[in-house]
């Protein structure tokens, strides 16, 4: 009898061409599928909570898949870690209800972006942070990020995504002001948008109900333009209103980005 499984995993994204399986390329999804087959003999394609791009890391990615194998959940976790490369670790495997889906069931996600601010970045950190030691008004960066909290159309911060399939049907708002999400597929709600300063790094955490392709990295690229004086703090609401990708800043490097957690 098959069961539905939820796996929580972390990985070093610099060793993969992103999450999603691609022909002749090493991906996290493909690697996990190969290891599941080695352990259980079953061919499955684990579905992730979302796609992380080449070079993007994960602390708490979630995948779901169905298996007929009777291997107990914890034993499966141990067996997978035995055959997975050291750049991928499964921290938890648990049986869940049949309707659970890693992507469709997700209610919120948290991402983190790390910027190393000192003049010289240690080589053992280079793959895990974006190194930017240039002069920057960090207070302006922090203040600019507050403008995106709430529900907005994030078209200005969305890269074109040829693989995007379908639109989430639903309704935003209530009464006469209700709007179909199908018509506003780039509308997302950001619950928190916060920066933290350590002795060496400027760290950004963002939590929302969903994120568009390259959205977090495009936000970072825009906030950094504010910090360097190219844009003003109050330009951010105007960029949101423009619904035009060319109005926002460049896409920040992938190496500083982490999928921290997924909420269900």
C-alpha positions as a Markdown table, in Angstrom:
| # | Residue | x | y | z |
|---|---|---|---|---|
| 1 | Unk | 0.0 | 0.0 | 0.0 |
| 2 | Unk | 1.5 | 3.3 | -1.1 |
| 3 | Unk | 2.0 | 6.2 | 1.3 |
| 4 | Unk | 2.5 | 9.9 | 0.8 |
| 5 | Unk | 5.8 | 11.1 | 2.2 |
| 6 | Unk | 7.1 | 14.6 | 3.1 |
| 7 | Unk | 10.9 | 15.1 | 3.2 |
| 8 | Unk | 12.6 | 18.2 | 4.6 |
| 9 | Unk | 16.1 | 18.7 | 3.2 |
| 10 | Unk | 19.0 | 21.2 | 2.9 |
| 11 | Unk | 21.5 | 21.6 | 0.2 |
| 12 | Unk | 24.5 | 23.6 | -1.1 |
| 13 | Unk | 23.0 | 25.0 | -4.3 |
| 14 | Unk | 26.4 | 25.9 | -5.8 |
| 15 | Unk | 26.8 | 22.3 | -6.7 |
| 16 | Unk | 23.6 | 22.0 | -8.7 |
| 17 | Unk | 21.8 | 23.6 | -11.7 |
| 18 | Unk | 18.9 | 24.4 | -9.5 |
| 19 | Unk | 16.1 | 22.2 | -8.0 |
| 20 | Unk | 14.2 | 21.3 | -11.1 |
| 21 | Unk | 15.3 | 18.2 | -13.1 |
| 22 | Unk | 16.9 | 19.1 | -16.5 |
| 23 | Unk | 18.3 | 16.9 | -19.2 |
| 24 | Unk | 22.1 | 16.2 | -18.8 |
| 25 | Unk | 22.4 | 18.6 | -15.8 |
| 26 | Unk | 22.9 | 17.9 | -12.1 |
| 27 | Unk | 19.9 | 19.1 | -10.2 |
| 28 | Unk | 18.7 | 18.6 | -6.6 |
| 29 | Unk | 15.3 | 17.0 | -7.7 |
| 30 | Unk | 17.1 | 14.7 | -10.1 |
| 31 | Unk | 19.7 | 13.7 | -7.5 |
| 32 | Unk | 17.0 | 13.0 | -4.9 |
| 33 | Unk | 15.0 | 10.9 | -7.4 |
| 34 | Unk | 18.0 | 8.8 | -8.2 |
| 35 | Unk | 18.8 | 8.2 | -4.6 |
| 36 | Unk | 15.2 | 7.2 | -3.8 |
| 37 | Unk | 15.4 | 4.7 | -6.6 |
| 38 | Unk | 18.7 | 3.3 | -5.3 |
| 39 | Unk | 17.2 | 2.8 | -1.8 |
| 40 | Unk | 13.7 | 1.6 | -2.8 |
| 41 | Unk | 13.8 | 0.5 | -6.4 |
| 42 | Unk | 10.9 | 2.8 | -7.2 |
| 43 | Unk | 11.0 | 5.5 | -9.9 |
| 44 | Unk | 9.4 | 8.7 | -8.5 |
| 45 | Unk | 9.9 | 12.4 | -9.1 |
| 46 | Unk | 9.8 | 14.2 | -5.8 |
| 47 | Unk | 7.8 | 17.5 | -6.0 |
| 48 | Unk | 9.5 | 20.5 | -4.3 |
| 49 | Unk | 7.8 | 23.4 | -2.5 |
| 50 | Unk | 9.3 | 25.6 | -5.2 |
| 51 | Unk | 12.2 | 25.8 | -7.6 |
| 52 | Unk | 15.5 | 27.2 | -6.5 |
| 53 | Unk | 17.7 | 28.5 | -9.2 |
| 54 | Unk | 21.3 | 27.5 | -10.0 |
| 55 | Unk | 23.5 | 28.5 | -7.0 |
| 56 | Unk | 20.6 | 29.1 | -4.6 |
| 57 | Unk | 20.8 | 27.2 | -1.3 |
| 58 | Unk | 18.2 | 25.7 | 0.9 |
| 59 | Unk | 18.0 | 25.2 | 4.7 |
| 60 | Unk | 14.5 | 23.8 | 4.7 |
| 61 | Unk | 13.3 | 22.8 | 1.3 |
| 62 | Unk | 10.3 | 20.4 | 1.4 |
| 63 | Unk | 9.6 | 17.6 | -1.1 |
| 64 | Unk | 6.7 | 15.2 | -1.4 |
| 65 | Unk | 6.4 | 11.8 | -3.1 |
| 66 | Unk | 4.5 | 8.5 | -2.9 |
| 67 | Unk | 6.2 | 5.2 | -2.2 |
| 68 | Unk | 5.0 | 1.6 | -2.0 |
| 69 | Unk | 8.1 | 0.6 | -0.1 |
| 70 | Unk | 7.5 | -0.4 | 3.5 |
| 71 | Unk | 10.8 | 1.1 | 4.8 |
| 72 | Unk | 9.9 | 3.1 | 8.0 |
| 73 | Unk | 10.2 | 6.8 | 7.7 |
| 74 | Unk | 13.3 | 7.3 | 9.8 |
| 75 | Unk | 15.0 | 4.4 | 8.2 |
| 76 | Unk | 14.4 | 5.9 | 4.8 |
| 77 | Unk | 15.9 | 9.2 | 6.0 |
| 78 | Unk | 19.0 | 7.4 | 7.2 |
| 79 | Unk | 19.3 | 5.3 | 4.0 |
| 80 | Unk | 18.9 | 8.4 | 1.8 |
| 81 | Unk | 21.6 | 10.3 | 3.6 |
| 82 | Unk | 23.9 | 7.3 | 3.1 |
| 83 | Unk | 23.6 | 7.5 | -0.7 |
| 84 | Unk | 23.1 | 11.3 | -1.2 |
| 85 | Unk | 26.1 | 13.5 | -1.9 |
| 86 | Unk | 27.3 | 15.4 | 1.1 |
| 87 | Unk | 25.9 | 18.6 | -0.4 |
| 88 | Unk | 22.4 | 17.3 | 0.2 |
| 89 | Unk | 21.0 | 16.2 | 3.6 |
| 90 | Unk | 17.6 | 15.0 | 4.5 |
| 91 | Unk | 16.7 | 16.1 | 8.0 |
| 92 | Unk | 13.2 | 14.5 | 8.3 |
| 93 | Unk | 11.0 | 12.1 | 6.5 |
| 94 | Unk | 7.4 | 11.7 | 7.6 |
| 95 | Unk | 4.2 | 10.1 | 6.4 |
| 96 | Unk | 1.5 | 12.7 | 5.7 |
| 97 | Unk | -2.1 | 12.7 | 4.5 |
| 98 | Unk | -2.7 | 11.7 | 0.9 |
| 99 | Unk | -3.7 | 15.2 | -0.3 |
| 100 | Unk | -0.5 | 16.8 | 0.9 |
| 101 | Unk | 1.6 | 18.3 | -1.8 |
| 102 | Unk | 4.9 | 20.1 | -1.1 |
| 103 | Unk | 4.0 | 23.0 | -3.5 |
| 104 | Unk | 0.2 | 23.2 | -3.6 |
| 105 | Unk | -0.2 | 22.9 | 0.2 |
| 106 | Unk | 2.4 | 25.6 | 1.1 |
| 107 | Unk | 1.0 | 28.6 | 3.0 |
| 108 | Unk | 4.1 | 30.7 | 3.4 |
| 109 | Unk | 7.8 | 30.7 | 2.8 |
| 110 | Unk | 10.8 | 32.4 | 4.3 |
| 111 | Unk | 13.9 | 33.4 | 2.3 |
| 112 | Unk | 17.2 | 34.8 | 3.5 |
| 113 | Unk | 19.9 | 36.8 | 1.6 |
| 114 | Unk | 23.4 | 37.3 | 3.0 |
| 115 | Unk | 25.7 | 40.2 | 2.0 |
| 116 | Unk | 29.3 | 40.0 | 3.2 |
| 117 | Unk | 30.4 | 43.6 | 3.9 |
| 118 | Unk | 34.1 | 43.4 | 4.8 |
| 119 | Unk | 36.8 | 44.1 | 2.3 |
| 120 | Unk | 38.0 | 40.6 | 1.9 |
| 121 | Unk | 35.6 | 37.6 | 1.7 |
| 122 | Unk | 37.1 | 34.4 | 3.1 |
| 123 | Unk | 37.3 | 31.8 | 0.4 |
| 124 | Unk | 35.3 | 29.2 | 2.4 |
| 125 | Unk | 32.4 | 31.8 | 2.5 |
| 126 | Unk | 32.5 | 32.9 | -1.1 |
| 127 | Unk | 29.9 | 30.4 | -2.3 |
| 128 | Unk | 27.4 | 31.2 | 0.4 |
| 129 | Unk | 27.3 | 35.0 | 0.5 |
| 130 | Unk | 27.2 | 37.9 | -1.9 |
| 131 | Unk | 30.4 | 40.0 | -1.4 |
| 132 | Unk | 29.7 | 43.7 | -1.5 |
| 133 | Unk | 32.2 | 45.9 | 0.5 |
| 134 | Unk | 31.4 | 49.1 | -1.4 |
| 135 | Unk | 30.1 | 52.2 | 0.5 |
| 136 | Unk | 26.4 | 51.8 | 1.3 |
| 137 | Unk | 23.7 | 53.6 | 3.3 |
| 138 | Unk | 22.5 | 50.5 | 5.1 |
| 139 | Unk | 19.8 | 52.4 | 7.0 |
| 140 | Unk | 18.3 | 53.5 | 3.7 |
| 141 | Unk | 18.4 | 49.9 | 2.5 |
| 142 | Unk | 16.5 | 48.8 | 5.6 |
| 143 | Unk | 13.9 | 51.5 | 5.3 |
| 144 | Unk | 13.3 | 50.8 | 1.6 |
| 145 | Unk | 12.5 | 47.2 | 2.3 |
| 146 | Unk | 9.5 | 48.2 | 4.6 |
| 147 | Unk | 7.6 | 49.5 | 1.5 |
| 148 | Unk | 6.9 | 46.0 | 0.2 |
| 149 | Unk | 5.1 | 44.6 | 3.2 |
| 150 | Unk | 1.5 | 43.8 | 2.5 |
| 151 | Unk | -0.3 | 42.7 | -0.6 |
| 152 | Unk | 1.1 | 44.1 | -3.9 |
| 153 | Unk | 1.4 | 43.3 | -7.6 |
| 154 | Unk | 5.1 | 42.3 | -7.9 |
| 155 | Unk | 5.3 | 42.4 | -11.7 |
| 156 | Unk | 8.2 | 44.9 | -11.5 |
| 157 | Unk | 10.2 | 42.4 | -9.5 |
| 158 | Unk | 9.4 | 39.2 | -11.5 |
| 159 | Unk | 11.6 | 37.7 | -14.2 |
| 160 | Unk | 9.9 | 36.1 | -17.2 |
| 161 | Unk | 9.3 | 32.5 | -16.4 |
| 162 | Unk | 8.7 | 30.3 | -19.6 |
| 163 | Unk | 8.2 | 27.2 | -17.4 |
| 164 | Unk | 5.4 | 28.7 | -15.4 |
| 165 | Unk | 2.3 | 26.7 | -15.9 |
| 166 | Unk | -1.2 | 27.6 | -15.0 |
| 167 | Unk | -2.5 | 30.3 | -12.7 |
| 168 | Unk | -3.9 | 30.0 | -9.2 |
| 169 | Unk | -7.6 | 30.7 | -9.2 |
| 170 | Unk | -9.0 | 32.5 | -6.3 |
| 171 | Unk | -10.3 | 35.8 | -5.0 |
| 172 | Unk | -8.5 | 38.6 | -3.2 |
| 173 | Unk | -10.5 | 40.9 | -1.0 |
| 174 | Unk | -14.2 | 40.8 | -0.3 |
| 175 | Unk | -17.5 | 42.2 | -1.5 |
| 176 | Unk | -17.6 | 44.6 | -4.4 |
| 177 | Unk | -13.8 | 45.1 | -4.2 |
| 178 | Unk | -13.0 | 41.5 | -4.7 |
| 179 | Unk | -10.5 | 40.7 | -7.5 |
| 180 | Unk | -9.7 | 37.4 | -9.2 |
| 181 | Unk | -6.2 | 36.2 | -8.6 |
| 182 | Unk | -6.3 | 34.6 | -12.0 |
| 183 | Unk | -6.2 | 38.1 | -13.5 |
| 184 | Unk | -3.6 | 39.3 | -11.0 |
| 185 | Unk | -1.3 | 36.3 | -10.9 |
| 186 | Unk | 1.7 | 38.4 | -9.8 |
| 187 | Unk | -0.1 | 39.5 | -6.6 |
| 188 | Unk | 1.6 | 38.3 | -3.5 |
| 189 | Unk | 1.4 | 39.1 | 0.2 |
| 190 | Unk | 4.6 | 39.8 | 2.1 |
| 191 | Unk | 4.2 | 39.3 | 5.8 |
| 192 | Unk | 7.6 | 40.6 | 6.9 |
| 193 | Unk | 10.7 | 42.2 | 5.3 |
| 194 | Unk | 13.6 | 42.8 | 7.7 |
| 195 | Unk | 17.3 | 43.3 | 7.7 |
| 196 | Unk | 19.8 | 42.4 | 10.4 |
| 197 | Unk | 23.4 | 43.6 | 10.8 |
| 198 | Unk | 26.2 | 41.5 | 12.2 |
| 199 | Unk | 29.8 | 42.4 | 12.5 |
| 200 | Unk | 30.5 | 41.1 | 9.0 |
| 201 | Unk | 27.2 | 40.7 | 7.2 |
| 202 | Unk | 24.0 | 42.5 | 6.2 |
| 203 | Unk | 21.3 | 39.8 | 6.3 |
| 204 | Unk | 17.8 | 40.1 | 4.8 |
| 205 | Unk | 14.8 | 37.9 | 5.8 |
| 206 | Unk | 11.5 | 38.0 | 3.9 |
| 207 | Unk | 8.4 | 35.9 | 4.6 |
| 208 | Unk | 5.4 | 35.8 | 2.2 |
| 209 | Unk | 2.6 | 33.6 | 0.9 |
| 210 | Unk | 4.5 | 33.0 | -2.3 |
| 211 | Unk | 7.3 | 34.4 | -4.5 |
| 212 | Unk | 7.7 | 35.0 | -8.3 |
| 213 | Unk | 10.6 | 33.9 | -10.4 |
| 214 | Unk | 13.8 | 35.8 | -9.2 |
| 215 | Unk | 11.5 | 38.0 | -7.1 |
| 216 | Unk | 13.7 | 38.1 | -3.9 |
| 217 | Unk | 16.9 | 38.6 | -5.9 |
| 218 | Unk | 15.3 | 41.5 | -7.9 |
| 219 | Unk | 14.2 | 43.1 | -4.6 |
| 220 | Unk | 17.7 | 42.8 | -3.2 |
| 221 | Unk | 19.1 | 44.4 | -6.4 |
| 222 | Unk | 16.7 | 47.3 | -6.0 |
| 223 | Unk | 17.3 | 47.8 | -2.3 |
| 224 | Unk | 21.1 | 48.0 | -3.0 |
| 225 | Unk | 20.5 | 50.7 | -5.5 |
| 226 | Unk | 18.8 | 52.7 | -2.8 |
| 227 | Unk | 21.7 | 52.1 | -0.5 |
| 228 | Unk | 24.1 | 53.4 | -3.1 |
| 229 | Unk | 22.0 | 56.5 | -3.9 |
| 230 | Unk | 21.0 | 55.5 | -7.4 |
| 231 | Unk | 17.4 | 55.2 | -6.2 |
| 232 | Unk | 15.6 | 56.9 | -3.3 |
| 233 | Unk | 13.7 | 55.1 | -0.5 |
| 234 | Unk | 10.4 | 56.6 | -1.7 |
| 235 | Unk | 11.1 | 55.2 | -5.3 |
| 236 | Unk | 10.1 | 51.7 | -4.2 |
| 237 | Unk | 6.3 | 52.3 | -4.1 |
| 238 | Unk | 6.5 | 53.9 | -7.5 |
| 239 | Unk | 8.4 | 50.9 | -8.8 |
| 240 | Unk | 5.7 | 48.6 | -7.5 |
| 241 | Unk | 3.0 | 50.7 | -9.1 |
| 242 | Unk | 4.8 | 50.7 | -12.5 |
| 243 | Unk | 4.4 | 46.9 | -12.9 |
| 244 | Unk | 7.4 | 47.0 | -15.2 |
| 245 | Unk | 10.5 | 44.9 | -14.7 |
| 246 | Unk | 12.7 | 47.6 | -16.2 |
| 247 | Unk | 11.7 | 50.0 | -13.4 |
| 248 | Unk | 13.4 | 47.9 | -10.8 |
| 249 | Unk | 17.1 | 47.1 | -10.1 |
| 250 | Unk | 19.2 | 44.2 | -11.4 |
| 251 | Unk | 19.0 | 40.6 | -10.2 |
| 252 | Unk | 21.3 | 40.0 | -7.2 |
| 253 | Unk | 23.7 | 37.1 | -7.3 |
| 254 | Unk | 22.2 | 33.7 | -6.5 |
| 255 | Unk | 25.0 | 32.7 | -4.1 |
| 256 | Unk | 23.6 | 34.8 | -1.2 |
| 257 | Unk | 20.1 | 33.4 | -1.3 |
| 258 | Unk | 18.6 | 30.6 | 0.9 |
| 259 | Unk | 15.2 | 29.0 | 1.1 |
| 260 | Unk | 14.9 | 29.0 | 4.9 |
| 261 | Unk | 11.6 | 27.3 | 5.6 |
| 262 | Unk | 8.2 | 26.4 | 4.2 |
| 263 | Unk | 5.0 | 26.6 | 6.3 |
| 264 | Unk | 1.9 | 24.4 | 5.8 |
